[in-house]
Amino acid sequence: HDNELAKLELKFKSFQAMRDDDSNEIGDYALLTGWHEEYQGHGAGVFQCVDKTGLTDDGGTIAVGSTYAWKRITGPGDATEFGVVPNAGSAFDNKQYIESAESVKKCILPAAEYYSTKIILVNGCISGNGGIAVLRQMSDDVTGGNYIEISAQNWDSRIKNGVIKDLAVYPLSGTTAIHSSFTQYFDIVNVTTSGGYNGMFLEGVGNWNLRGCTFYGAKNNGCRIETRYNDPVNLLMPIGTFIFFSQCAFRDTSAGPGCVVVHTPSVFFEQCTFFYNATVGLYCNSNNINMLNFTVVNASNCDFDSNLSGSIHCLAVWLLDLNHNWIGGPRDSDGLDSSVLLEDCMDFKITGNEIVEGTDNGLSLYRCNRGSITGNVLSGNKNSGLFLDSCNSIAATGNTLGNLDWTRFRQKTGANLNGEHIVFTGNSLWKNTDNAIINNVTVDPQVGYNSVINS
């Protein structure tokens, strides 16, 4: 009994000192009092001396020395086992310790503040524990690029099944907070990015679910989503699809849109907010590039408001679905911007939205084809509730277009229709100050059976 007790009294003040020890025997036990000698208590635990054959030093649970190894028996069960130190201050770089813990999927950070230089995550797994873990990029780190990088070389070697949760990330002003490329099946929960160039940049990723995240105060975009070629030389095999945002916030960019979607099909926004961004809340672009002819975007039950130059701008997007959203106008009352602007879009549905206070029009469509506009409130805009220019095969039914008592502007025209094969029927036009309908449809105009009440 006394002999066993003596063995338990063996102590090391650092992981390196334990690794360097060669004076004990296999079967001995030792107490590690701290991973770093300077930060006692963090990463502490009981280790047993074992045969080192076949063992690999992972920097936290196994220490391989010259004659034997030490294997962890007890510990805190978090990233401090690998040398991460909570609240160590702005001069302590946690980079190598975070990467060490993450390499074995044990990067669980106690709720605290951590400074580091740029981090590469090979598994895409990092989480706070017991609250929010705050990651701050060190002030002397090289700016630009990406603070947290999660990327593979191509789709065949993609990183799967990542989890990021309960994390707040503060990059330097010219650095993207989180960048990921060629990754799949990721779950992102309660993550906040603050500042930086982009909050999050997803490039060629699939099956990402983001819930309760906030992208705040980035310069360029709160979140940016792009496809990527698996064969970039020949521009073949585009990658990127199925990205779901739920109850996320995109806000307060200083130069660009809150969220940008480029050539990525099946991107869904549900119960999200887009506020106070420097241009629009959501910008989607699908200009024709080789094998990339469409971007499929669905926004439902979201709130867009107080963005500088409008809420939504879509360029050459196919299969757009906007339904049951609140879509407010630009916060710049002196501009000439629509709350929702669609250019060269086709096969879209705009259903059940409140689209108000555009400093030009509420909903503007230019050169758009094959779409339905149903059951929306298009009211209180400076010029027209609905404006169509050079459009074809558009059906607008069951909408309310007029004036509201509380809006900044008195709407002049309910609907201004220009194009071919336009159906405009069953709508309610309520006290527009100049015109209920301006009908310039040149081929197959089907405009009639609307309710009109003049001011």
VENMOLIN-V693244 format. One record per pair of residues at least 12 apart in sequence whose C-alpha atoms are under 8 Angstrom apart, sorted by sequence separation. I is the first residue (numbers start at 1). J is the second residue. D is the distance in whole Angstrom. If there is no record, write none. Layout:
i-><I;I>
j-><J;J>
d-><D;D>
This chain:
i-><32;33;52;60;227;228;327;402;31;32;52;84;227;327;401;18;31;32;55;83;84;226;227;401;31;32;52;82;83;200;340;363;386;414;30;31;52;82;177;199;258;311;339;362;385;414;436;15;29;30;51;52;109;111;177;199;258;311;339;362;385;12;14;29;30;50;51;79;82;103;105;107;108;109;110;111;177;310;311;339;414;436;10;11;12;13;14;15;16;29;30;49;50;79;82;102;103;106;107;108;109;110;111;114;116;118;177;199;258;310;311;339;362;413;422;8;10;11;12;13;14;15;28;29;49;50;61;81;94;99;102;103;105;106;107;108;109;110;111;112;113;114;115;116;117;176;177;178;188;198;257;258;309;310;338;339;361;412;413;417;421;7;8;9;10;11;12;13;14;15;27;28;49;50;60;61;94;95;98;99;102;105;108;110;111;112;113;114;115;116;117;175;176;177;178;179;180;181;182;183;184;185;186;187;188;189;190;191;192;193;194;195;196;197;198;200;202;256;257;258;261;296;304;305;309;310;337;338;339;350;351;355;356;360;361;373;374;378;379;411;412;413;414;415;416;417;418;419;420;425;429;431;433;7;8;9;11;12;13;14;26;27;48;49;60;79;93;94;95;99;102;110;111;112;113;114;115;116;162;164;165;169;173;174;175;176;177;178;179;180;181;182;183;184;185;186;187;188;189;190;191;192;193;194;195;196;197;198;199;200;201;202;203;204;205;245;250;251;255;256;257;258;259;260;261;262;263;294;295;296;297;298;299;300;301;302;303;304;305;306;307;308;309;336;337;338;339;340;341;342;343;344;345;346;347;348;349;350;351;352;353;354;355;356;357;358;359;360;361;362;363;364;365;366;367;368;369;370;371;372;373;374;375;376;377;378;379;380;381;410;411;412;413;414;415;416;417;418;419;420;421;422;423;424;425;426;427;428;429;430;431;432;433;7;8;13;14;26;27;47;48;59;60;92;93;94;95;102;110;111;113;115;118;159;160;161;162;163;164;165;166;167;168;169;170;171;172;173;174;175;176;177;178;179;180;181;182;183;184;185;186;187;188;189;190;191;192;193;194;195;196;197;198;199;200;201;202;203;204;241;242;243;244;245;246;247;248;249;250;251;252;253;254;255;256;257;258;259;260;261;262;263;281;294;295;296;297;298;299;300;301;302;303;304;305;306;307;308;309;336;337;338;339;340;341;342;343;344;345;346;347;348;349;350;351;352;353;354;355;356;357;358;359;360;361;362;363;364;365;366;367;368;369;370;371;372;373;374;375;376;377;378;379;380;410;412;413;414;415;416;417;418;419;420;421;422;423;424;425;426;427;428;429;430;431;432;13;25;26;47;48;59;86;89;90;91;92;93;95;102;109;117;147;158;159;160;161;162;163;164;165;166;167;168;169;170;171;172;173;176;179;181;182;184;185;189;190;192;194;195;197;198;199;200;201;202;203;204;240;241;242;243;244;245;246;247;248;249;250;251;252;253;254;255;256;257;258;259;260;261;262;263;281;294;295;296;297;298;299;300;301;302;303;304;305;306;307;308;335;336;337;338;339;340;341;342;343;344;345;346;347;348;349;350;351;352;353;354;355;356;357;358;359;360;361;362;363;364;365;366;367;368;369;370;371;372;373;374;375;376;377;378;379;380;413;416;417;418;419;420;421;422;423;424;425;426;427;428;429;430;431;24;26;47;48;86;87;88;89;90;157;158;159;160;161;162;163;164;165;166;167;168;169;170;171;176;180;188;198;201;203;204;240;241;242;243;244;245;246;247;248;249;250;251;252;253;257;258;260;293;294;295;298;300;301;305;306;334;335;338;343;344;346;349;351;352;356;357;358;361;362;364;366;367;369;374;375;379;413;420;421;422;425;426;430;46;47;86;87;88;89;124;158;160;161;165;168;170;198;241;242;244;246;247;249;251;252;257;281;299;305;309;316;320;323;327;328;329;333;338;342;350;361;365;373;381;385;396;397;401;424;13;45;46;47;79;86;87;88;121;123;155;164;223;245;250;280;310;312;313;314;315;316;317;318;319;320;321;322;323;324;325;326;327;328;329;330;332;380;382;384;391;392;393;394;395;396;397;398;399;400;401;402;403;45;46;78;79;86;118;119;120;121;122;147;148;150;151;154;155;222;274;279;280;287;288;309;310;311;312;313;314;315;316;317;318;319;320;321;322;323;324;325;326;327;328;329;330;380;381;382;383;384;385;386;387;388;389;390;391;392;393;394;395;396;397;398;399;400;401;402;403;45;46;77;78;79;80;85;118;119;120;121;122;143;145;146;147;148;149;150;151;152;153;222;263;265;266;267;268;269;270;271;272;273;274;275;276;277;278;279;280;281;282;283;284;285;286;287;309;310;311;312;313;314;315;316;317;318;319;320;321;322;323;324;325;326;327;328;329;330;356;380;381;382;383;384;385;386;387;388;389;390;391;392;393;394;395;396;397;398;399;400;401;402;403;45;78;79;117;118;119;120;143;144;145;146;147;148;149;150;151;152;251;263;264;265;266;267;268;269;270;271;272;273;274;275;276;277;278;279;280;281;282;283;284;285;286;287;309;310;315;316;318;319;320;321;323;324;328;329;380;381;382;383;384;385;386;387;388;389;390;392;393;397;398;400;402;44;45;77;78;79;118;143;144;145;146;147;148;149;150;151;152;222;250;263;264;265;266;267;268;269;270;271;272;273;274;275;276;277;278;279;280;281;282;283;284;285;286;314;322;380;381;384;386;387;388;391;396;401;43;44;78;135;143;144;146;147;151;221;263;264;265;266;270;271;275;276;280;285;286;379;384;43;133;134;135;136;137;139;146;150;206;210;215;216;220;262;269;274;280;284;329;132;133;134;135;136;137;138;204;205;206;207;208;209;210;211;212;213;214;215;216;217;218;219;220;221;225;261;124;131;132;133;134;135;136;137;204;205;206;207;208;209;210;211;212;213;214;215;216;217;218;219;220;221;222;223;224;225;226;227;379;43;123;124;127;132;134;204;205;206;207;208;209;210;211;212;213;214;215;216;217;218;219;220;221;222;223;224;225;226;227;378;43;44;122;123;124;125;126;127;128;129;203;204;206;207;209;211;212;214;216;217;219;220;221;222;223;224;225;226;227;274;42;43;123;124;125;126;127;128;210;221;226;42;43;123;124;125;126;127;128;221;225;43;60;124;127;42;43;59;60;26;42;58;59;22;42;15;19;21;22;15;18;19;20;22;35;93;19;20;22;35;39;58;173;35;36;91;15;35;90;310;19;357;19;356;357;18;357;144;238;236;237;238;235;236;182;155;154;155>
j-><44;45;64;72;239;240;339;414;44;45;65;97;240;340;414;32;45;46;69;97;98;240;241;415;46;47;67;97;98;215;355;378;401;429;46;47;68;98;193;215;274;327;355;378;401;430;452;32;46;47;68;69;126;128;194;216;275;328;356;379;402;30;32;47;48;68;69;97;100;121;123;125;126;127;128;129;195;328;329;357;432;454;29;30;31;32;33;34;35;48;49;68;69;98;101;121;122;125;126;127;128;129;130;133;135;137;196;218;277;329;330;358;381;432;441;28;30;31;32;33;34;35;48;49;69;70;81;101;114;119;122;123;125;126;127;128;129;130;131;132;133;134;135;136;137;196;197;198;208;218;277;278;329;330;358;359;381;432;433;437;441;28;29;30;31;32;33;34;35;36;48;49;70;71;81;82;115;116;119;120;123;126;129;131;132;133;134;135;136;137;138;196;197;198;199;200;201;202;203;204;205;206;207;208;209;210;211;212;213;214;215;216;217;218;219;221;223;277;278;279;282;317;325;326;330;331;358;359;360;371;372;376;377;381;382;394;395;399;400;432;433;434;435;436;437;438;439;440;441;446;450;452;454;29;30;31;33;34;35;36;48;49;70;71;82;101;115;116;117;121;124;132;133;134;135;136;137;138;184;186;187;191;195;196;197;198;199;200;201;202;203;204;205;206;207;208;209;210;211;212;213;214;215;216;217;218;219;220;221;222;223;224;225;226;227;267;272;273;277;278;279;280;281;282;283;284;285;316;317;318;319;320;321;322;323;324;325;326;327;328;329;330;331;358;359;360;361;362;363;364;365;366;367;368;369;370;371;372;373;374;375;376;377;378;379;380;381;382;383;384;385;386;387;388;389;390;391;392;393;394;395;396;397;398;399;400;401;402;403;432;433;434;435;436;437;438;439;440;441;442;443;444;445;446;447;448;449;450;451;452;453;454;455;30;31;36;37;49;50;70;71;82;83;115;116;117;118;125;133;134;136;138;141;182;183;184;185;186;187;188;189;190;191;192;193;194;195;196;197;198;199;200;201;202;203;204;205;206;207;208;209;210;211;212;213;214;215;216;217;218;219;220;221;222;223;224;225;226;227;264;265;266;267;268;269;270;271;272;273;274;275;276;277;278;279;280;281;282;283;284;285;286;304;317;318;319;320;321;322;323;324;325;326;327;328;329;330;331;332;359;360;361;362;363;364;365;366;367;368;369;370;371;372;373;374;375;376;377;378;379;380;381;382;383;384;385;386;387;388;389;390;391;392;393;394;395;396;397;398;399;400;401;402;403;433;435;436;437;438;439;440;441;442;443;444;445;446;447;448;449;450;451;452;453;454;455;37;49;50;71;72;83;110;113;114;115;116;117;119;126;133;141;171;182;183;184;185;186;187;188;189;190;191;192;193;194;195;196;197;200;203;205;206;208;209;213;214;216;218;219;221;222;223;224;225;226;227;228;264;265;266;267;268;269;270;271;272;273;274;275;276;277;278;279;280;281;282;283;284;285;286;287;305;318;319;320;321;322;323;324;325;326;327;328;329;330;331;332;359;360;361;362;363;364;365;366;367;368;369;370;371;372;373;374;375;376;377;378;379;380;381;382;383;384;385;386;387;388;389;390;391;392;393;394;395;396;397;398;399;400;401;402;403;404;437;440;441;442;443;444;445;446;447;448;449;450;451;452;453;454;455;49;51;72;73;111;112;113;114;115;182;183;184;185;186;187;188;189;190;191;192;193;194;195;196;201;205;213;223;226;228;229;265;266;267;268;269;270;271;272;273;274;275;276;277;278;282;283;285;318;319;320;323;325;326;330;331;359;360;363;368;369;371;374;376;377;381;382;383;386;387;389;391;392;394;399;400;404;438;445;446;447;450;451;455;72;73;112;113;114;115;150;184;186;187;191;194;196;224;267;268;270;272;273;275;277;278;283;307;325;331;335;342;346;349;353;354;355;359;364;368;376;387;391;399;407;411;422;423;427;450;40;72;73;74;106;113;114;115;148;150;182;191;250;272;277;307;337;339;340;341;342;343;344;345;346;347;348;349;350;351;352;353;354;355;356;357;359;407;409;411;418;419;420;421;422;423;424;425;426;427;428;429;430;73;74;106;107;114;146;147;148;149;150;175;176;178;179;182;183;250;302;307;308;315;316;337;338;339;340;341;342;343;344;345;346;347;348;349;350;351;352;353;354;355;356;357;358;408;409;410;411;412;413;414;415;416;417;418;419;420;421;422;423;424;425;426;427;428;429;430;431;74;75;106;107;108;109;114;147;148;149;150;151;172;174;175;176;177;178;179;180;181;182;251;292;294;295;296;297;298;299;300;301;302;303;304;305;306;307;308;309;310;311;312;313;314;315;316;338;339;340;341;342;343;344;345;346;347;348;349;350;351;352;353;354;355;356;357;358;359;385;409;410;411;412;413;414;415;416;417;418;419;420;421;422;423;424;425;426;427;428;429;430;431;432;75;108;109;147;148;149;150;173;174;175;176;177;178;179;180;181;182;281;293;294;295;296;297;298;299;300;301;302;303;304;305;306;307;308;309;310;311;312;313;314;315;316;317;339;340;345;346;348;349;350;351;353;354;358;359;410;411;412;413;414;415;416;417;418;419;420;422;423;427;428;430;432;75;76;108;109;110;149;174;175;176;177;178;179;180;181;182;183;253;281;294;295;296;297;298;299;300;301;302;303;304;305;306;307;308;309;310;311;312;313;314;315;316;317;345;353;411;412;415;417;418;419;422;427;432;75;76;110;167;175;176;178;179;183;253;295;296;297;298;302;303;307;308;312;317;318;411;416;76;166;167;168;169;170;172;179;183;239;243;248;249;253;295;302;307;313;317;362;166;167;168;169;170;171;172;238;239;240;241;242;243;244;245;246;247;248;249;250;251;252;253;254;255;259;295;159;166;167;168;169;170;171;172;239;240;241;242;243;244;245;246;247;248;249;250;251;252;253;254;255;256;257;258;259;260;261;262;414;79;159;160;163;168;170;240;241;242;243;244;245;246;247;248;249;250;251;252;253;254;255;256;257;258;259;260;261;262;263;414;80;81;159;160;161;162;163;164;165;166;240;241;243;244;246;248;249;251;253;254;256;257;258;259;260;261;262;263;264;311;80;81;161;162;163;164;165;166;248;259;264;81;82;162;163;164;165;166;167;260;264;83;100;164;167;83;84;100;101;68;84;100;101;65;85;59;63;65;66;60;63;64;65;67;80;138;65;66;68;81;85;104;219;82;83;138;63;83;138;358;69;407;70;407;408;70;409;197;291;290;291;292;290;291;239;230;230;239>
d-><5;7;6;8;5;7;7;6;7;5;8;5;5;8;5;8;6;6;8;5;6;7;8;7;5;7;7;6;8;8;8;7;8;6;6;6;5;7;6;6;6;6;7;6;6;8;7;7;7;5;5;5;8;6;8;7;8;7;7;7;7;7;7;6;6;6;6;8;6;7;7;7;6;6;6;6;8;8;6;7;6;8;7;5;6;6;7;7;8;4;8;7;5;7;6;6;6;8;5;5;5;5;6;8;7;7;6;6;6;5;7;5;6;5;7;8;5;5;5;5;5;5;6;6;6;6;7;8;7;7;7;7;6;8;7;6;6;6;5;7;6;6;6;6;6;5;8;8;8;5;6;8;8;4;5;8;6;5;7;8;7;6;5;7;6;6;6;6;5;7;6;5;5;7;5;8;6;5;8;7;7;8;6;7;5;5;5;5;5;5;5;5;5;6;6;6;6;6;7;7;6;7;7;6;6;6;6;7;6;6;6;6;8;5;6;8;8;7;6;8;8;7;8;8;5;8;6;6;8;8;8;7;8;7;6;8;8;7;7;6;5;6;7;7;6;6;7;7;6;7;7;8;8;6;5;7;7;8;7;5;8;5;5;6;4;6;6;5;6;6;8;8;4;6;6;6;6;5;8;8;8;8;6;6;5;5;5;5;5;5;5;5;5;5;5;5;5;5;5;5;5;5;5;5;5;5;5;5;7;6;6;6;6;6;7;8;8;8;8;5;5;7;6;6;6;6;6;7;5;6;7;6;6;6;7;7;6;6;6;7;7;5;7;8;5;5;7;6;6;6;6;6;7;6;7;7;6;6;6;7;7;6;6;6;7;8;6;5;5;6;6;6;6;6;6;7;6;7;7;6;6;6;7;7;6;6;5;6;8;8;6;5;5;5;5;5;5;5;5;6;6;7;7;6;6;8;8;6;6;6;6;6;6;7;7;7;5;5;6;6;5;6;7;7;4;8;7;6;6;7;8;6;7;7;6;7;7;6;6;6;7;7;6;6;6;7;7;4;5;7;6;6;6;6;6;5;5;6;6;6;6;6;6;6;5;6;6;6;6;4;6;5;5;5;5;5;5;5;4;6;7;7;6;6;6;6;7;6;6;6;7;7;7;5;5;5;5;5;5;5;5;5;7;6;6;5;5;5;5;5;5;5;5;5;5;7;5;5;7;5;5;5;5;5;5;5;5;5;5;5;5;5;5;5;5;5;5;5;5;5;5;5;5;5;5;5;5;5;5;5;5;5;5;5;5;5;5;5;5;5;5;5;5;5;7;6;5;6;6;6;6;5;6;5;5;5;5;5;5;6;5;5;5;5;4;6;5;7;5;5;6;8;7;8;8;8;7;6;6;7;6;6;6;5;5;5;5;5;5;5;5;5;5;5;5;5;7;5;6;7;8;6;8;7;8;6;8;7;7;7;7;6;6;6;6;6;6;5;6;5;5;5;5;5;5;5;5;5;5;5;5;5;5;7;7;5;6;6;6;6;6;8;8;5;7;6;6;6;6;6;5;6;6;6;6;6;6;6;6;5;7;5;6;6;6;6;6;5;6;5;5;6;6;6;6;5;6;6;7;5;4;6;7;7;6;6;6;6;6;6;5;6;6;5;6;6;6;6;5;6;6;7;5;6;7;8;6;8;7;6;6;6;6;7;5;5;6;6;6;6;4;8;7;4;7;8;6;8;7;6;8;5;6;6;5;6;6;6;5;6;6;6;6;6;5;7;7;8;6;8;6;7;7;6;6;6;6;6;6;5;6;6;7;6;5;5;6;8;8;8;8;8;8;6;7;7;5;7;8;6;6;7;6;8;6;7;6;7;8;7;8;8;6;7;6;6;7;7;8;7;7;8;5;7;8;6;5;6;5;7;7;6;7;7;8;6;8;7;7;7;8;8;6;7;8;5;7;6;6;7;8;7;8;8;8;7;8;8;6;6;7;8;7;7;8;8;7;8;8;8;8;7;7;5;7;6;6;6;8;7;7;5;7;7;7;8;5;6;7;6;6;6;6;7;6;7;7;6;6;6;6;7;6;6;6;6;7;8;6;5;6;7;6;7;7;6;6;6;7;8;6;6;6;6;7;5;6;5;6;7;6;6;6;6;6;8;8;8;6;8;6;8;6;6;7;8;6;6;5;5;5;5;5;5;5;5;5;5;5;5;5;5;5;5;5;5;4;6;7;6;6;6;6;7;6;6;6;7;6;5;5;5;5;5;5;5;5;5;5;5;4;6;5;7;8;7;5;8;7;5;5;5;5;7;6;8;5;6;6;6;6;5;6;7;7;6;7;7;6;6;6;6;7;7;6;6;6;7;8;6;5;6;7;6;6;6;6;6;5;8;5;6;6;6;6;6;5;7;6;5;6;6;6;5;4;6;7;7;6;4;7;8;6;7;5;5;5;5;5;5;5;5;4;6;6;6;6;6;7;5;5;6;6;6;6;6;4;5;6;7;6;6;6;8;5;5;5;5;5;5;5;5;5;8;7;7;5;5;5;5;5;5;5;5;5;5;5;5;5;5;5;5;5;5;5;5;5;5;8;8;7;6;7;7;8;8;8;6;7;7;7;6;5;7;6;5;6;6;6;5;6;7;7;8;6;7;7;5;6;7;8;6;8;8;6;4;6;6;6;6;6;7;6;7;6;7;6;5;4;6;6;6;6;6;4;6;6;6;6;4;6;8;7;5;6;6;6;6;6;5;7;7;5;8;6;8;8;7;8;8;8;7;7;7;7;6;7;6;8;7;6;5;7;7;7;6;7;6;7;6;6;8;7;7;7;6;6;6;6;6;7;6;8;8;8;8;8;7;7;7;8;7;7;8;5;5;5;5;5;5;8;8;7;5;7;7;6;6;6;6;7;6;6;6;6;7;5;7;8;8;8;7;7;5;6;6;6;6;6;5;5;5;5;5;5;5;5;5;5;5;5;5;5;5;5;5;6;7;7;6;6;6;7;8;8;6;8;7;7;8;4;7;6;6;6;6;6;6;5;6;6;6;6;5;6;5;5;5;5;5;5;5;5;6;8;5;7;8;7;8;5;6;5;6;7;7;8;6;8;8;6;8;8;7;7;7;7;5;6;6;6;6;6;5;8;6;4;8;4;5;5;5;5;7;6;6;7;7;6;6;6;7;6;6;7;7;7;8;7;6;8;8;7;7;7;8;7;8;7;7;8;5;7;7;8;7;6;6;6;8;8;5;7;7;7;7;8;8;7;7;8;8;5;7;7;7;7;7;8;7;8;7;8;7;8;8;7;7;7;8;6;6;8>
